[in-house]
Amino acid sequence: MTHYIVKKMKGVALLATLLVIITQTGCNSNSDIEPVTRDNYFLDTTCSVSVYQIDGGLDEDKANAAITKAYDRCRELDKLLSNKTDSSDVTKVNRSGGAWVMVGKDAATVIKEGLRYGKLSGGAFDITIGRVTDLWDFHADKPKLPDEAKLQEALRHVDYRNVEVDGNRIRLLDPEAKIDLGGIAKGYVGDEMRKVLKKEGVTSAVINLGGNIVTVGTKPDGSKYTIGIEKPFSDRQEIIGRTHIGEGTVVTSGIYERQFEYKGKRYHHILSPKTGYPVDTDLEAVSLVTVKNSSMDTDAMSTICLMKGTKAAKKFIDSQKGIEAAFYGKDNKTSTTEGMDFEAE
């Protein structure tokens, strides 16, 4: 049995989601299939791609070539969707002074979906939170709270309704607003990497983008992959349970690794677009599983769930189609939606 333990680190200017996920794959009663696996570092996190079957077998050269192309696509999107890269489409929009900017299909797609989830969440998920996230540094040796006056000024420019879209043209109706796609972009990258692998003939694979799990097909023996979800604050030593999935995606969002303590109070990285401070939630983590929705959709919805808290998040997921959830609360209890395939540890 092969285990992958990967942290979900700060992604494309990541607004949300961090949790260790353990992926158990390629194991059956007859044989252990060792995949062709390559790790890399993109999206400000450790990524892993494991190919179990390509063109009906496991040719190492073909598998490596497919993985290389998948990472090439990841690299391309990392540069296009980050608000920290000078040449990215997102940065061009942010620096346009409110003028129309022609962006590529990828940026246009993610921005449009980000706006859709802004509306769906009633503004809780807001891709124009960039000026707020810029004021928080969760990687600092001695982190501190943002300057209150600067934070209040940044909040004045957070409103997803100030982003106008016309085909592949984007403009900010508020020139001082700043787009940050961190709560949704990594999911889109996972979707695109899966497309590349399948185009190259891969029929069995696992993509792990630091917590965003995207699978291709099933294991070579036809069985589902087993995804183990780590218990928050366990230092990757315990899991709260397991779920099983064929081709699909598993995305986990959590509040517990990117955080700091300041004057006796703990601050996490899931920021409210209304207050500019970490959201007040009864959840420590939420894992969403789907075989019908895209990883991009699941990425956004996992963040929304964490912000809503258990009761409202369950109601939200129940209103969606083809997606299930496991919620881990601050009371150390796990609850799930009715159709969730979950084995408690």
Phi and psi restraints in degrees (value plus and minus 20) as a CYANA .aco file:
   2 THR   PHI    -122.9   -82.9
   2 THR   PSI     112.1   152.1
   3 HIS   PHI    -133.3   -93.3
   3 HIS   PSI     118.9   158.9
   4 TYR   PHI    -140.6  -100.6
   4 TYR   PSI     106.9   146.9
   5 ILE   PHI    -141.2  -101.2
   5 ILE   PSI      89.3   129.3
   6 VAL   PHI    -153.0  -113.0
   6 VAL   PSI     113.4   153.4
   7 LYS   PHI    -102.2   -62.2
   7 LYS   PSI     126.3   166.3
   8 LYS   PHI    -113.3   -73.3
   8 LYS   PSI      76.6   116.6
   9 MET   PHI    -111.0   -71.0
   9 MET   PSI    -194.5  -154.5
  10 LYS   PHI     -82.5   -42.5
  10 LYS   PSI     102.1   142.1
  11 GLY   PHI    -115.1   -75.1
  11 GLY   PSI    -164.9  -124.9
  12 VAL   PHI     -86.4   -46.4
  12 VAL   PSI      71.3   111.3
  13 ALA   PHI      27.0    67.0
  13 ALA   PSI      33.1    73.1
  14 LEU   PHI     -79.8   -39.8
  14 LEU   PSI     102.3   142.3
  15 LEU   PHI    -100.2   -60.2
  15 LEU   PSI     -56.0   -16.0
  16 ALA   PHI    -174.6  -134.6
  16 ALA   PSI     145.6   185.6
  17 THR   PHI      69.0   109.0
  17 THR   PSI      97.0   137.0
  18 LEU   PHI    -175.3  -135.3
  18 LEU   PSI     102.5   142.5
  19 LEU   PHI    -190.1  -150.1
  19 LEU   PSI     124.8   164.8
  20 VAL   PHI    -100.4   -60.4
  20 VAL   PSI     113.6   153.6
  21 ILE   PHI    -144.2  -104.2
  21 ILE   PSI     113.7   153.7
  22 ILE   PHI    -123.1   -83.1
  22 ILE   PSI     103.9   143.9
  23 THR   PHI    -127.5   -87.5
  23 THR   PSI     101.5   141.5
  24 GLN   PHI    -127.4   -87.4
  24 GLN   PSI      97.2   137.2
  25 THR   PHI    -160.2  -120.2
  25 THR   PSI     147.9   187.9
  26 GLY   PHI      44.1    84.1
  26 GLY   PSI      15.9    55.9
  27 CYS   PHI    -148.7  -108.7
  27 CYS   PSI     109.0   149.0
  28 ASN   PHI    -165.8  -125.8
  28 ASN   PSI     158.4   198.4
  29 SER   PHI     -92.4   -52.4
  29 SER   PSI     -37.3     2.7
  30 ASN   PHI    -117.3   -77.3
  30 ASN   PSI     -54.7   -14.7
  31 SER   PHI    -181.9  -141.9
  31 SER   PSI     137.5   177.5
  32 ASP   PHI    -122.0   -82.0
  32 ASP   PSI     104.2   144.2
  33 ILE   PHI    -120.3   -80.3
  33 ILE   PSI      94.8   134.8
  34 GLU   PHI    -105.1   -65.1
  34 GLU   PSI      99.4   139.4
  35 PRO   PHI     -97.9   -57.9
  35 PRO   PSI     147.2   187.2
  36 VAL   PHI    -106.9   -66.9
  36 VAL   PSI      94.1   134.1
  37 THR   PHI    -142.8  -102.8
  37 THR   PSI     116.6   156.6
  38 ARG   PHI    -155.2  -115.2
  38 ARG   PSI     111.8   151.8
  39 ASP   PHI    -117.6   -77.6
  39 ASP   PSI     135.3   175.3
  40 ASN   PHI    -174.9  -134.9
  40 ASN   PSI     155.8   195.8
  41 TYR   PHI    -147.5  -107.5
  41 TYR   PSI      85.1   125.1
  42 PHE   PHI    -158.3  -118.3
  42 PHE   PSI     146.5   186.5
  43 LEU   PHI      36.1    76.1
  43 LEU   PSI       5.9    45.9
  44 ASP   PHI      39.3    79.3
  44 ASP   PSI      15.4    55.4
  45 THR   PHI    -172.6  -132.6
  45 THR   PSI     143.9   183.9
  46 THR   PHI    -100.1   -60.1
  46 THR   PSI     106.6   146.6
  47 CYS   PHI    -133.2   -93.2
  47 CYS   PSI     133.8   173.8
  48 SER   PHI    -161.5  -121.5
  48 SER   PSI     114.5   154.5
  49 VAL   PHI    -145.6  -105.6
  49 VAL   PSI     105.2   145.2
  50 SER   PHI    -143.1  -103.1
  50 SER   PSI     101.4   141.4
  51 VAL   PHI    -125.2   -85.2
  51 VAL   PSI     105.8   145.8
  52 TYR   PHI    -122.5   -82.5
  52 TYR   PSI     -46.0    -6.0
  53 GLN   PHI    -175.4  -135.4
  53 GLN   PSI     115.2   155.2
  54 ILE   PHI    -164.2  -124.2
  54 ILE   PSI     109.8   149.8
  55 ASP   PHI      32.4    72.4
  55 ASP   PSI      20.0    60.0
  56 GLY   PHI      63.1   103.1
  56 GLY   PSI     -19.2    20.8
  57 GLY   PHI    -169.0  -129.0
  57 GLY   PSI    -173.0  -133.0
  58 LEU   PHI    -160.1  -120.1
  58 LEU   PSI      59.0    99.0
  59 ASP   PHI    -104.7   -64.7
  59 ASP   PSI     100.0   140.0
  60 GLU   PHI     -81.7   -41.7
  60 GLU   PSI     -62.0   -22.0
  61 ASP   PHI     -84.5   -44.5
  61 ASP   PSI     -65.1   -25.1
  62 LYS   PHI     -84.2   -44.2
  62 LYS   PSI     -60.9   -20.9
  63 ALA   PHI     -83.8   -43.8
  63 ALA   PSI     -64.4   -24.4
  64 ASN   PHI     -84.4   -44.4
  64 ASN   PSI     -57.2   -17.2
  65 ALA   PHI     -84.8   -44.8
  65 ALA   PSI     -60.2   -20.2
  66 ALA   PHI     -86.6   -46.6
  66 ALA   PSI     -62.1   -22.1
  67 ILE   PHI     -83.1   -43.1
  67 ILE   PSI     -61.3   -21.3
  68 THR   PHI     -78.8   -38.8
  68 THR   PSI     -64.0   -24.0
  69 LYS   PHI     -86.6   -46.6
  69 LYS   PSI     -55.8   -15.8
  70 ALA   PHI     -85.3   -45.3
  70 ALA   PSI     -62.7   -22.7
  71 TYR   PHI     -89.0   -49.0
  71 TYR   PSI     -51.7   -11.7
  72 ASP   PHI     -80.8   -40.8
  72 ASP   PSI     -61.4   -21.4
  73 ARG   PHI     -87.0   -47.0
  73 ARG   PSI     -59.2   -19.2
  74 CYS   PHI     -81.1   -41.1
  74 CYS   PSI     -65.6   -25.6
  75 ARG   PHI     -80.9   -40.9
  75 ARG   PSI     -63.5   -23.5
  76 GLU   PHI     -80.5   -40.5
  76 GLU   PSI     -66.4   -26.4
  77 LEU   PHI     -91.1   -51.1
  77 LEU   PSI     -54.0   -14.0
  78 ASP   PHI     -77.2   -37.2
  78 ASP   PSI     -61.6   -21.6
  79 LYS   PHI     -94.3   -54.3
  79 LYS   PSI     -53.1   -13.1
  80 LEU   PHI     -98.4   -58.4
  80 LEU   PSI     -52.9   -12.9
  81 LEU   PHI    -123.4   -83.4
  81 LEU   PSI     -27.2    12.8
  82 SER   PHI     -99.5   -59.5
  82 SER   PSI     120.3   160.3
  83 ASN   PHI    -111.3   -71.3
  83 ASN   PSI     -11.6    28.4
  84 LYS   PHI    -124.8   -84.8
  84 LYS   PSI     -25.4    14.6
  85 THR   PHI    -123.4   -83.4
  85 THR   PSI     105.8   145.8
  86 ASP   PHI     -78.6   -38.6
  86 ASP   PSI     -54.8   -14.8
  87 SER   PHI    -112.5   -72.5
  87 SER   PSI     -17.7    22.3
  88 SER   PHI     -92.9   -52.9
  88 SER   PSI     137.3   177.3
  89 ASP   PHI     -81.7   -41.7
  89 ASP   PSI     -57.8   -17.8
  90 VAL   PHI     -84.9   -44.9
  90 VAL   PSI     -64.3   -24.3
  91 THR   PHI     -82.9   -42.9
  91 THR   PSI     -58.4   -18.4
  92 LYS   PHI     -80.3   -40.3
  92 LYS   PSI     -61.3   -21.3
  93 VAL   PHI     -85.7   -45.7
  93 VAL   PSI     -65.5   -25.5
  94 ASN   PHI     -82.8   -42.8
  94 ASN   PSI     -48.7    -8.7
  95 ARG   PHI    -121.6   -81.6
  95 ARG   PSI      -8.2    31.8
  96 SER   PHI    -101.2   -61.2
  96 SER   PSI     -31.5     8.5
  97 GLY   PHI      48.4    88.4
  97 GLY   PSI       3.1    43.1
  98 GLY   PHI      72.6   112.6
  98 GLY   PSI     -18.6    21.4
  99 ALA   PHI     -99.6   -59.6
  99 ALA   PSI     138.1   178.1
 100 TRP   PHI     -85.3   -45.3
 100 TRP   PSI     118.3   158.3
 101 VAL   PHI    -147.9  -107.9
 101 VAL   PSI     108.8   148.8
 102 MET   PHI    -103.6   -63.6
 102 MET   PSI     100.4   140.4
 103 VAL   PHI    -135.6   -95.6
 103 VAL   PSI     149.0   189.0
 104 GLY   PHI     -95.2   -55.2
 104 GLY   PSI     150.7   190.7
 105 LYS   PHI     -78.9   -38.9
 105 LYS   PSI     -58.5   -18.5
 106 ASP   PHI     -83.3   -43.3
 106 ASP   PSI     -71.9   -31.9
 107 ALA   PHI     -82.9   -42.9
 107 ALA   PSI     -61.6   -21.6
 108 ALA   PHI     -80.9   -40.9
 108 ALA   PSI     -62.6   -22.6
 109 THR   PHI     -82.0   -42.0
 109 THR   PSI     -68.4   -28.4
 110 VAL   PHI     -88.7   -48.7
 110 VAL   PSI     -59.7   -19.7
 111 ILE   PHI     -83.5   -43.5
 111 ILE   PSI     -65.5   -25.5
 112 LYS   PHI     -79.4   -39.4
 112 LYS   PSI     -64.0   -24.0
 113 GLU   PHI     -88.0   -48.0
 113 GLU   PSI     -56.8   -16.8
 114 GLY   PHI     -80.3   -40.3
 114 GLY   PSI     -60.7   -20.7
 115 LEU   PHI     -87.4   -47.4
 115 LEU   PSI     -56.7   -16.7
 116 ARG   PHI     -82.7   -42.7
 116 ARG   PSI     -61.4   -21.4
 117 TYR   PHI     -94.5   -54.5
 117 TYR   PSI     -44.5    -4.5
 118 GLY   PHI     -82.5   -42.5
 118 GLY   PSI     -64.9   -24.9
 119 LYS   PHI     -88.2   -48.2
 119 LYS   PSI     -63.3   -23.3
 120 LEU   PHI     -82.7   -42.7
 120 LEU   PSI     -53.7   -13.7
 121 SER   PHI    -112.4   -72.4
 121 SER   PSI     -17.5    22.5
 122 GLY   PHI      48.0    88.0
 122 GLY   PSI       7.5    47.5
 123 GLY   PHI      72.1   112.1
 123 GLY   PSI     -23.5    16.5
 124 ALA   PHI     -85.9   -45.9
 124 ALA   PSI     -55.4   -15.4
 125 PHE   PHI    -120.9   -80.9
 125 PHE   PSI      95.1   135.1
 126 ASP   PHI    -158.1  -118.1
 126 ASP   PSI      93.3   133.3
 127 ILE   PHI     -93.7   -53.7
 127 ILE   PSI     -25.9    14.1
 128 THR   PHI    -113.7   -73.7
 128 THR   PSI       2.5    42.5
 129 ILE   PHI    -102.8   -62.8
 129 ILE   PSI     -14.2    25.8
 130 GLY   PHI     -73.9   -33.9
 130 GLY   PSI     -60.3   -20.3
 131 ARG   PHI     -86.9   -46.9
 131 ARG   PSI     -49.5    -9.5
 132 VAL   PHI     -94.2   -54.2
 132 VAL   PSI     -68.1   -28.1
 133 THR   PHI     -82.8   -42.8
 133 THR   PSI     -49.1    -9.1
 134 ASP   PHI     -83.4   -43.4
 134 ASP   PSI     -43.0    -3.0
 135 LEU   PHI    -105.8   -65.8
 135 LEU   PSI     -31.7     8.3
 136 TRP   PHI    -124.9   -84.9
 136 TRP   PSI     114.3   154.3
 137 ASP   PHI    -146.2  -106.2
 137 ASP   PSI      77.6   117.6
 138 PHE   PHI    -105.2   -65.2
 138 PHE   PSI     -20.4    19.6
 139 HIS   PHI    -124.6   -84.6
 139 HIS   PSI     -22.7    17.3
 140 ALA   PHI     -85.5   -45.5
 140 ALA   PSI     128.0   168.0
 141 ASP   PHI     -83.4   -43.4
 141 ASP   PSI     -57.5   -17.5
 142 LYS   PHI    -148.9  -108.9
 142 LYS   PSI      56.0    96.0
 143 PRO   PHI     -83.9   -43.9
 143 PRO   PSI     131.0   171.0
 144 LYS   PHI    -165.5  -125.5
 144 LYS   PSI     151.0   191.0
 145 LEU   PHI     -96.2   -56.2
 145 LEU   PSI     131.3   171.3
 146 PRO   PHI     -84.6   -44.6
 146 PRO   PSI     136.1   176.1
 147 ASP   PHI     -81.7   -41.7
 147 ASP   PSI     108.7   148.7
 148 GLU   PHI     -82.5   -42.5
 148 GLU   PSI     -60.6   -20.6
 149 ALA   PHI     -84.6   -44.6
 149 ALA   PSI     -61.7   -21.7
 150 LYS   PHI     -86.1   -46.1
 150 LYS   PSI     -57.5   -17.5
 151 LEU   PHI     -85.8   -45.8
 151 LEU   PSI     -64.6   -24.6
 152 GLN   PHI     -84.1   -44.1
 152 GLN   PSI     -57.3   -17.3
 153 GLU   PHI     -86.3   -46.3
 153 GLU   PSI     -62.1   -22.1
 154 ALA   PHI     -81.7   -41.7
 154 ALA   PSI     -59.5   -19.5
 155 LEU   PHI     -83.5   -43.5
 155 LEU   PSI     -47.2    -7.2
 156 ARG   PHI     -83.0   -43.0
 156 ARG   PSI     -40.3    -0.3
 157 HIS   PHI    -129.0   -89.0
 157 HIS   PSI      -4.1    35.9
 158 VAL   PHI    -121.0   -81.0
 158 VAL   PSI      88.3   128.3
 159 ASP   PHI    -190.1  -150.1
 159 ASP   PSI      86.3   126.3
 160 TYR   PHI     -79.5   -39.5
 160 TYR   PSI     -40.7    -0.7
 161 ARG   PHI     -91.5   -51.5
 161 ARG   PSI     -29.3    10.7
 162 ASN   PHI    -110.2   -70.2
 162 ASN   PSI     -10.2    29.8
 163 VAL   PHI    -123.4   -83.4
 163 VAL   PSI     102.8   142.8
 164 GLU   PHI    -129.2   -89.2
 164 GLU   PSI     116.0   156.0
 165 VAL   PHI    -144.4  -104.4
 165 VAL   PSI     112.7   152.7
 166 ASP   PHI    -157.3  -117.3
 166 ASP   PSI      72.4   112.4
 167 GLY   PHI      44.9    84.9
 167 GLY   PSI    -139.0   -99.0
 168 ASN   PHI    -119.7   -79.7
 168 ASN   PSI      -7.9    32.1
 169 ARG   PHI    -119.2   -79.2
 169 ARG   PSI     115.0   155.0
 170 ILE   PHI    -147.9  -107.9
 170 ILE   PSI     120.8   160.8
 171 ARG   PHI    -166.6  -126.6
 171 ARG   PSI     134.7   174.7
 172 LEU   PHI    -120.0   -80.0
 172 LEU   PSI      96.8   136.8
 173 LEU   PHI     -86.5   -46.5
 173 LEU   PSI     -45.6    -5.6
 174 ASP   PHI    -125.1   -85.1
 174 ASP   PSI      84.9   124.9
 175 PRO   PHI     -80.8   -40.8
 175 PRO   PSI     -38.1     1.9
 176 GLU   PHI    -110.7   -70.7
 176 GLU   PSI     -24.5    15.5
 177 ALA   PHI     -92.3   -52.3
 177 ALA   PSI     141.1   181.1
 178 LYS   PHI    -163.1  -123.1
 178 LYS   PSI     103.2   143.2
 179 ILE   PHI    -101.4   -61.4
 179 ILE   PSI     117.3   157.3
 180 ASP   PHI    -154.9  -114.9
 180 ASP   PSI      94.1   134.1
 181 LEU   PHI    -115.2   -75.2
 181 LEU   PSI      -3.2    36.8
 182 GLY   PHI     -79.8   -39.8
 182 GLY   PSI     -45.9    -5.9
 183 GLY   PHI    -104.5   -64.5
 183 GLY   PSI     -18.5    21.5
 184 ILE   PHI    -163.6  -123.6
 184 ILE   PSI     -44.0    -4.0
 185 ALA   PHI     -86.5   -46.5
 185 ALA   PSI     -57.6   -17.6
 186 LYS   PHI     -83.5   -43.5
 186 LYS   PSI     -55.7   -15.7
 187 GLY   PHI     -82.3   -42.3
 187 GLY   PSI     -61.4   -21.4
 188 TYR   PHI     -83.6   -43.6
 188 TYR   PSI     -60.3   -20.3
 189 VAL   PHI     -80.1   -40.1
 189 VAL   PSI     -63.3   -23.3
 190 GLY   PHI     -81.0   -41.0
 190 GLY   PSI     -62.2   -22.2
 191 ASP   PHI     -80.1   -40.1
 191 ASP   PSI     -63.7   -23.7
 192 GLU   PHI     -89.5   -49.5
 192 GLU   PSI     -57.1   -17.1
 193 MET   PHI     -85.3   -45.3
 193 MET   PSI     -57.9   -17.9
 194 ARG   PHI     -82.9   -42.9
 194 ARG   PSI     -61.5   -21.5
 195 LYS   PHI     -78.2   -38.2
 195 LYS   PSI     -61.5   -21.5
 196 VAL   PHI     -84.0   -44.0
 196 VAL   PSI     -66.8   -26.8
 197 LEU   PHI     -80.4   -40.4
 197 LEU   PSI     -63.8   -23.8
 198 LYS   PHI     -86.3   -46.3
 198 LYS   PSI     -57.2   -17.2
 199 LYS   PHI     -83.5   -43.5
 199 LYS   PSI     -50.1   -10.1
 200 GLU   PHI    -105.8   -65.8
 200 GLU   PSI     -14.7    25.3
 201 GLY   PHI      74.5   114.5
 201 GLY   PSI     -12.5    27.5
 202 VAL   PHI     -95.2   -55.2
 202 VAL   PSI     110.4   150.4
 203 THR   PHI    -136.5   -96.5
 203 THR   PSI     -27.9    12.1
 204 SER   PHI    -169.2  -129.2
 204 SER   PSI      95.6   135.6
 205 ALA   PHI    -184.3  -144.3
 205 ALA   PSI     139.8   179.8
 206 VAL   PHI    -148.7  -108.7
 206 VAL   PSI     106.7   146.7
 207 ILE   PHI    -128.3   -88.3
 207 ILE   PSI     105.6   145.6
 208 ASN   PHI    -143.2  -103.2
 208 ASN   PSI      87.4   127.4
 209 LEU   PHI    -121.0   -81.0
 209 LEU   PSI      37.5    77.5
 210 GLY   PHI      41.9    81.9
 210 GLY   PSI      28.8    68.8
 211 GLY   PHI      95.5   135.5
 211 GLY   PSI     -46.4    -6.4
 212 ASN   PHI    -109.0   -69.0
 212 ASN   PSI      86.8   126.8
 213 ILE   PHI    -117.8   -77.8
 213 ILE   PSI     106.0   146.0
 214 VAL   PHI    -146.6  -106.6
 214 VAL   PSI     107.4   147.4
 215 THR   PHI    -133.1   -93.1
 215 THR   PSI     134.1   174.1
 216 VAL   PHI    -135.2   -95.2
 216 VAL   PSI     103.3   143.3
 217 GLY   PHI      40.1    80.1
 217 GLY   PSI    -167.3  -127.3
 218 THR   PHI    -140.6  -100.6
 218 THR   PSI    -198.1  -158.1
 219 LYS   PHI     -83.7   -43.7
 219 LYS   PSI     137.1   177.1
 220 PRO   PHI     -74.9   -34.9
 220 PRO   PSI     -46.6    -6.6
 221 ASP   PHI    -105.7   -65.7
 221 ASP   PSI     -15.7    24.3
 222 GLY   PHI      70.8   110.8
 222 GLY   PSI     -25.5    14.5
 223 SER   PHI    -104.8   -64.8
 223 SER   PSI     146.3   186.3
 224 LYS   PHI     -99.4   -59.4
 224 LYS   PSI     139.6   179.6
 225 TYR   PHI     -97.4   -57.4
 225 TYR   PSI     130.6   170.6
 226 THR   PHI    -131.1   -91.1
 226 THR   PSI     102.7   142.7
 227 ILE   PHI    -131.5   -91.5
 227 ILE   PSI      98.5   138.5
 228 GLY   PHI    -117.7   -77.7
 228 GLY   PSI     112.1   152.1
 229 ILE   PHI    -126.9   -86.9
 229 ILE   PSI     103.9   143.9
 230 GLU   PHI     -90.4   -50.4
 230 GLU   PSI     125.9   165.9
 231 LYS   PHI     -92.9   -52.9
 231 LYS   PSI     109.0   149.0
 232 PRO   PHI     -76.3   -36.3
 232 PRO   PSI     123.6   163.6
 233 PHE   PHI      44.0    84.0
 233 PHE   PSI      -0.1    39.9
 234 SER   PHI    -118.8   -78.8
 234 SER   PSI     -16.1    23.9
 235 ASP   PHI      35.7    75.7
 235 ASP   PSI      20.4    60.4
 236 ARG   PHI      41.5    81.5
 236 ARG   PSI       5.3    45.3
 237 GLN   PHI    -121.6   -81.6
 237 GLN   PSI     -37.7     2.3
 238 GLU   PHI    -154.8  -114.8
 238 GLU   PSI     134.1   174.1
 239 ILE   PHI    -140.8  -100.8
 239 ILE   PSI     130.3   170.3
 240 ILE   PHI    -105.7   -65.7
 240 ILE   PSI     -37.2     2.8
 241 GLY   PHI     145.1   185.1
 241 GLY   PSI    -191.6  -151.6
 242 ARG   PHI    -153.9  -113.9
 242 ARG   PSI     132.1   172.1
 243 THR   PHI    -150.4  -110.4
 243 THR   PSI     143.7   183.7
 244 HIS   PHI    -148.0  -108.0
 244 HIS   PSI     120.5   160.5
 245 ILE   PHI    -171.9  -131.9
 245 ILE   PSI     123.5   163.5
 246 GLY   PHI    -107.4   -67.4
 246 GLY   PSI    -149.7  -109.7
 247 GLU   PHI     -95.0   -55.0
 247 GLU   PSI     101.5   141.5
 248 GLY   PHI     158.2   198.2
 248 GLY   PSI    -170.9  -130.9
 249 THR   PHI    -170.1  -130.1
 249 THR   PSI     127.7   167.7
 250 VAL   PHI    -149.7  -109.7
 250 VAL   PSI     103.7   143.7
 251 VAL   PHI    -146.5  -106.5
 251 VAL   PSI     112.0   152.0
 252 THR   PHI    -139.8   -99.8
 252 THR   PSI     113.4   153.4
 253 SER   PHI    -136.6   -96.6
 253 SER   PSI     119.7   159.7
 254 GLY   PHI    -169.2  -129.2
 254 GLY   PSI     142.8   182.8
 255 ILE   PHI    -124.4   -84.4
 255 ILE   PSI     -19.8    20.2
 256 TYR   PHI    -122.1   -82.1
 256 TYR   PSI     -29.8    10.2
 257 GLU   PHI    -124.3   -84.3
 257 GLU   PSI     -58.8   -18.8
 258 ARG   PHI    -114.6   -74.6
 258 ARG   PSI      73.0   113.0
 259 GLN   PHI    -179.4  -139.4
 259 GLN   PSI     148.4   188.4
 260 PHE   PHI    -173.2  -133.2
 260 PHE   PSI     141.0   181.0
 261 GLU   PHI    -127.8   -87.8
 261 GLU   PSI     111.9   151.9
 262 TYR   PHI    -157.1  -117.1
 262 TYR   PSI      99.4   139.4
 263 LYS   PHI      31.7    71.7
 263 LYS   PSI      23.8    63.8
 264 GLY   PHI      63.1   103.1
 264 GLY   PSI     -19.4    20.6
 265 LYS   PHI    -139.3   -99.3
 265 LYS   PSI     120.7   160.7
 266 ARG   PHI    -115.6   -75.6
 266 ARG   PSI     115.7   155.7
 267 TYR   PHI    -142.0  -102.0
 267 TYR   PSI     108.5   148.5
 268 HIS   PHI    -130.2   -90.2
 268 HIS   PSI     154.2   194.2
 269 HIS   PHI    -112.1   -72.1
 269 HIS   PSI     -17.1    22.9
 270 ILE   PHI    -107.3   -67.3
 270 ILE   PSI      79.1   119.1
 271 LEU   PHI    -116.0   -76.0
 271 LEU   PSI     120.6   160.6
 272 SER   PHI    -102.5   -62.5
 272 SER   PSI     110.7   150.7
 273 PRO   PHI     -92.7   -52.7
 273 PRO   PSI     -25.9    14.1
 274 LYS   PHI    -114.4   -74.4
 274 LYS   PSI     -60.1   -20.1
 275 THR   PHI    -125.3   -85.3
 275 THR   PSI     -43.9    -3.9
 276 GLY   PHI      63.0   103.0
 276 GLY   PSI     -24.8    15.2
 277 TYR   PHI    -127.3   -87.3
 277 TYR   PSI     146.7   186.7
 278 PRO   PHI     -74.4   -34.4
 278 PRO   PSI     119.3   159.3
 279 VAL   PHI     -86.5   -46.5
 279 VAL   PSI     127.6   167.6
 280 ASP   PHI    -109.6   -69.6
 280 ASP   PSI      89.1   129.1
 281 THR   PHI    -156.4  -116.4
 281 THR   PSI     130.0   170.0
 282 ASP   PHI    -107.9   -67.9
 282 ASP   PSI     -17.2    22.8
 283 LEU   PHI    -120.9   -80.9
 283 LEU   PSI     122.4   162.4
 284 GLU   PHI    -117.7   -77.7
 284 GLU   PSI     -48.7    -8.7
 285 ALA   PHI    -180.7  -140.7
 285 ALA   PSI     134.5   174.5
 286 VAL   PHI    -161.9  -121.9
 286 VAL   PSI     115.7   155.7
 287 SER   PHI    -138.7   -98.7
 287 SER   PSI     107.3   147.3
 288 LEU   PHI    -129.8   -89.8
 288 LEU   PSI     120.3   160.3
 289 VAL   PHI    -148.6  -108.6
 289 VAL   PSI     112.8   152.8
 290 THR   PHI    -172.4  -132.4
 290 THR   PSI     126.9   166.9
 291 VAL   PHI    -133.9   -93.9
 291 VAL   PSI     -21.4    18.6
 292 LYS   PHI    -132.3   -92.3
 292 LYS   PSI     -55.7   -15.7
 293 ASN   PHI    -109.4   -69.4
 293 ASN   PSI     141.2   181.2
 294 SER   PHI     -96.1   -56.1
 294 SER   PSI     141.1   181.1
 295 SER   PHI     -85.8   -45.8
 295 SER   PSI     -51.9   -11.9
 296 MET   PHI     -80.6   -40.6
 296 MET   PSI     -67.1   -27.1
 297 ASP   PHI     -80.1   -40.1
 297 ASP   PSI     -65.2   -25.2
 298 THR   PHI     -86.1   -46.1
 298 THR   PSI     -56.7   -16.7
 299 ASP   PHI     -78.7   -38.7
 299 ASP   PSI     -70.7   -30.7
 300 ALA   PHI     -83.9   -43.9
 300 ALA   PSI     -63.4   -23.4
 301 MET   PHI     -87.4   -47.4
 301 MET   PSI     -52.2   -12.2
 302 SER   PHI     -85.7   -45.7
 302 SER   PSI     -58.2   -18.2
 303 THR   PHI     -86.3   -46.3
 303 THR   PSI     -63.3   -23.3
 304 ILE   PHI     -79.9   -39.9
 304 ILE   PSI     -63.2   -23.2
 305 CYS   PHI     -80.7   -40.7
 305 CYS   PSI     -64.8   -24.8
 306 LEU   PHI     -82.4   -42.4
 306 LEU   PSI     -56.9   -16.9
 307 MET   PHI     -92.6   -52.6
 307 MET   PSI     -53.4   -13.4
 308 LYS   PHI     -95.9   -55.9
 308 LYS   PSI     -50.4   -10.4
 309 GLY   PHI      69.1   109.1
 309 GLY   PSI     145.8   185.8
 310 THR   PHI     -75.1   -35.1
 310 THR   PSI     -75.6   -35.6
 311 LYS   PHI     -81.9   -41.9
 311 LYS   PSI     -69.4   -29.4
 312 ALA   PHI     -90.7   -50.7
 312 ALA   PSI     -52.8   -12.8
 313 ALA   PHI     -86.7   -46.7
 313 ALA   PSI     -61.4   -21.4
 314 LYS   PHI     -80.0   -40.0
 314 LYS   PSI     -64.2   -24.2
 315 LYS   PHI     -82.8   -42.8
 315 LYS   PSI     -59.4   -19.4
 316 PHE   PHI     -84.2   -44.2
 316 PHE   PSI     -67.7   -27.7
 317 ILE   PHI     -86.5   -46.5
 317 ILE   PSI     -56.8   -16.8
 318 ASP   PHI     -82.8   -42.8
 318 ASP   PSI     -44.0    -4.0
 319 SER   PHI    -104.4   -64.4
 319 SER   PSI     -29.1    10.9
 320 GLN   PHI    -117.6   -77.6
 320 GLN   PSI     141.8   181.8
 321 LYS   PHI    -126.3   -86.3
 321 LYS   PSI     118.8   158.8
 322 GLY   PHI      53.1    93.1
 322 GLY   PSI       5.0    45.0
 323 ILE   PHI    -160.8  -120.8
 323 ILE   PSI     120.4   160.4
 324 GLU   PHI    -147.4  -107.4
 324 GLU   PSI     146.1   186.1
 325 ALA   PHI    -166.7  -126.7
 325 ALA   PSI     131.8   171.8
 326 ALA   PHI    -142.9  -102.9
 326 ALA   PSI     110.2   150.2
 327 PHE   PHI    -134.6   -94.6
 327 PHE   PSI     112.2   152.2
 328 TYR   PHI    -135.9   -95.9
 328 TYR   PSI      95.0   135.0
 329 GLY   PHI    -111.6   -71.6
 329 GLY   PSI     149.5   189.5
 330 LYS   PHI     -87.9   -47.9
 330 LYS   PSI     -33.0     7.0
 331 ASP   PHI    -105.9   -65.9
 331 ASP   PSI     -12.0    28.0
 332 ASN   PHI      46.0    86.0
 332 ASN   PSI       3.8    43.8
 333 LYS   PHI    -132.4   -92.4
 333 LYS   PSI     124.2   164.2
 334 THR   PHI    -128.4   -88.4
 334 THR   PSI     113.9   153.9
 335 SER   PHI    -150.1  -110.1
 335 SER   PSI     136.9   176.9
 336 THR   PHI    -156.0  -116.0
 336 THR   PSI     142.3   182.3
 337 THR   PHI     -92.8   -52.8
 337 THR   PSI     144.1   184.1
 338 GLU   PHI     -80.0   -40.0
 338 GLU   PSI     -57.5   -17.5
 339 GLY   PHI    -115.8   -75.8
 339 GLY   PSI     -10.8    29.2
 340 MET   PHI     -92.0   -52.0
 340 MET   PSI     108.3   148.3
 341 ASP   PHI    -104.0   -64.0
 341 ASP   PSI      81.5   121.5
 342 PHE   PHI    -163.4  -123.4
 342 PHE   PSI     105.9   145.9
 343 GLU   PHI    -128.7   -88.7
 343 GLU   PSI      90.5   130.5
 344 ALA   PHI     -86.8   -46.8
 344 ALA   PSI     123.9   163.9
